[in-house]
Amino acid sequence: MTRRTYLGIIAEILSFCKRPQNKTRIMYHSNLSWKVLQNYLSLTESKGLLQIHYSPIKYATTQKGLMFVEKWGQLTGLLNSDIQRNLPNEVKS
């Protein structure tokens, strides 16, 4: 199992919050502790990637956040295809 990068976790949270979600659902979906989740929510909100819907309190991805998710997908796709091309044939099978 590989470790997730903080950008990967942010992309996962933003992708999940395309439809507004409460903190508990985000925590379980992203497999983060409550304290770590608070840090990620605060960071993404301060950068304008996530916004709060106040009734009831839910988090939703902004247009800027959706653009981040799209670019992250392109980058990981590019890197994964590049890695696959450089693997020896016996590993690809």
C-alpha positions as CSV (number, residue, x, y, z in Angstrom):
1,M,0.0,0.0,0.0
2,T,1.4,3.4,-0.9
3,R,1.2,6.5,1.2
4,R,-1.1,9.3,0.0
5,T,0.3,12.7,-0.7
6,Y,-1.4,15.7,0.9
7,L,-2.4,17.0,-2.6
8,G,-3.9,13.6,-3.3
9,I,-5.9,13.8,-0.1
10,I,-7.1,17.3,-1.0
11,A,-8.1,16.1,-4.5
12,E,-10.0,13.2,-2.9
13,I,-11.9,15.5,-0.5
14,L,-12.7,18.0,-3.2
15,S,-13.9,15.3,-5.5
16,F,-16.1,13.8,-2.8
17,C,-17.6,17.2,-2.0
18,K,-18.9,17.9,-5.5
19,R,-22.2,17.4,-3.8
20,P,-22.3,19.1,-0.3
21,Q,-21.2,16.8,2.5
22,N,-21.0,17.0,6.3
23,K,-17.7,16.6,8.2
24,T,-18.4,13.1,9.4
25,R,-19.0,11.8,5.9
26,I,-15.9,13.5,4.6
27,M,-13.9,12.0,7.5
28,Y,-15.0,8.4,6.8
29,H,-14.8,8.7,3.1
30,S,-11.2,10.1,3.1
31,N,-10.1,7.9,6.0
32,L,-8.7,10.7,8.1
33,S,-8.8,11.4,11.8
34,W,-11.1,14.2,13.0
35,K,-8.1,16.4,13.9
36,V,-6.3,15.9,10.5
37,L,-9.6,16.5,8.7
38,Q,-10.1,19.8,10.4
39,N,-6.6,20.9,9.1
40,Y,-7.5,19.9,5.6
41,L,-10.9,21.6,5.7
42,S,-9.4,24.7,7.0
43,L,-6.6,24.7,4.3
44,T,-9.0,24.0,1.4
45,E,-11.5,26.6,2.6
46,S,-8.7,29.3,3.1
47,K,-7.5,28.6,-0.5
48,G,-11.0,29.0,-1.9
49,L,-11.2,25.4,-3.0
50,L,-14.0,24.5,-0.6
51,Q,-16.9,26.5,0.7
52,I,-19.3,26.1,3.6
53,H,-23.1,25.8,3.2
54,Y,-24.6,26.9,6.5
55,S,-27.9,25.2,6.7
56,P,-27.0,22.6,7.9
57,I,-23.2,22.9,7.8
58,K,-21.9,21.1,4.8
59,Y,-18.9,21.6,2.6
60,A,-19.0,21.9,-1.2
61,T,-16.3,22.2,-3.8
62,T,-16.0,25.6,-5.5
63,Q,-15.3,26.1,-9.2
64,K,-11.6,26.7,-8.3
65,G,-11.7,23.3,-6.4
66,L,-13.3,21.6,-9.4
67,M,-10.5,22.9,-11.6
68,F,-7.9,21.6,-9.1
69,V,-9.5,18.1,-9.2
70,E,-9.5,18.2,-13.0
71,K,-5.8,19.2,-13.2
72,W,-4.9,16.7,-10.6
73,G,-6.5,13.9,-12.6
74,Q,-4.6,15.0,-15.7
75,L,-1.3,15.1,-13.9
76,T,-1.8,11.7,-12.3
77,G,-2.9,10.3,-15.6
78,L,0.2,11.7,-17.3
79,L,2.5,10.3,-14.6
80,N,0.8,6.9,-14.6
81,S,1.1,6.5,-18.4
82,D,4.7,7.6,-18.2
83,I,5.5,5.1,-15.5
84,Q,3.7,2.3,-17.5
85,R,5.8,3.1,-20.6
86,N,9.0,2.7,-18.6
87,L,8.2,-0.6,-16.9
88,P,9.9,-3.7,-18.2
89,N,7.5,-6.0,-20.2
90,E,7.4,-8.7,-17.6
91,V,6.2,-6.3,-14.9
92,K,3.4,-4.9,-17.2
93,S,1.6,-8.2,-17.4
